[in-house]
Amino acid sequence: MSDLQDPRVLFAAERTLLAWNRTSLALIAFGFLVERAGLLLNAVAPDHAGSHDALLTFWLGLAFILLGVFAAIYSSRQFAIVLKSLNPVEFPQDYAAKWGVLVNAVVAVLGTALIFVLYWTRI
């Protein structure tokens, strides 16, 4: 438990959560870009790009997306642990501190949905 009794502790933890949220979004976007790079290479230079290159970028892109999903889930879990350790006096009145966790959960669900969509359209 925190003994600081200062709402700035909550806000610092929330800023950290939002930084991880941006990181997970960037990883998901980068993974999508890498996954689509194989298709672009095949369209631009079909004689130079082999099917193994497209397969490699496909799995590498999905790995980056999965890493982004994991970052969103894990950072939400860490933030929830911090919230449990805070005293009620450290929460401003009528402040909903769980919105950041909800946003990260939505990012994780949408990232997982993106993995499934990319996988099933690939087959």
Secondary structure, 3 states (H helix, E strand, C coil): CCCCCCHHHHHHHHHHHHHHHHHHHHHHHHHHHHHHHHHHHHHHCCCCCCHHHHHHHHHHHHHHHHHHHHHHHHHHHHHHHHHHHCCHHHCCCCCCCCHHHHHHHHHHHHHHHHHHHHHHHHC
